[in-house]
Amino acid sequence: MSSKIEHYPGREISAEDLASEKYLTTHYEAHLEYAWTSGVAISRFLDGLKQGVFWARKCHNCGRVMIPPRMYCEECFRATDEWVKVKDSGTVNTFSIVHVNTDASRRKKPLVVSVIEIDRASPGMGILHLLGEVAPEDVSVGMRVKAVWKPKTERRGAITDIRYFKPLK
């Protein structure tokens, strides 16, 4: 049994067709409400940011200090043991210079986004954030940096409570 597939040439949809909603057959409007929790570890981390403190979790079995904190160690496959404060300084692990906005338009001034390994945390543990007070051409892997916090009255318990990280002199 043979079946013949017919191909029909398409046609471009005109601006008038779009404006008249000629091809819109169904329109839905929905009002959705939802709530979510950030969990024990990230909630404490975010509360700490509001106070200008970095909280991490330590695993007594392997000794790792994890930031952002985790309630389970992915190396040992066991619950982590204690909360520890780590510094708000660290080392640039990697970085990217961003020349375009989210809408693909060219930025007038590039952004520098970096993964910062936080002091007193285990190697490879860090935070993705902006670098500031430094020219893109002066950024390097291994550069020492420190958090620049928003004023306490402006903090909300979000990663944006840190304005950026700046080079340590």
Secondary structure, DSSP 4 states (H G I P E B T S, - for coil): ---PPP-----PPPHHHHHTTTT---------------HHHHHHHHHHHHHT-EEEEE-TTT--EESS--SEETTTTEE--EEEEE-SEEEEEEEEEEEE-TTSPEEEEEEEEEEEEETTSPTT-EEEEEE-SS-GGG--TT-EEEEEEPPGGG--SSGGGEEEEEE--
